């Protein structure tokens, strides 16, 4: 599966309607963003079960502000609509592959249950 560009109106539905979503916040003038794009695209081909979304921070300034993006590229990972990873900086291919595997293995239901238990 290839990457897809998403806009603010699509953002919540994308992260809530898919099991795992990786979101790359980028801009056309950003050198590290351009360098990371082929790595992100290659990873999307290896993992058709994961949604690889891209947010152009220039076109989607309100979304970038709402996501508290302070530097780009920033990569976020969501599992069942919950943010499980948020880091600025381009990841090398091996680190991105490791992240995808960890997100797939992460038991979000247990984490949510534990969090609710701690709050209760």
Secondary structure, 3 states (H helix, E strand, C coil): CCCEECCHHHHHHHHHCCCEEEEEEECCCCHHHHHHHHHHHHHHHHCCCCEEEEEECCCCHHHHHHCCCCCCCEEEEEECCEEEEEEECCCCHHHHHHHHHHHHHCCHHHHHHHHHHHHC
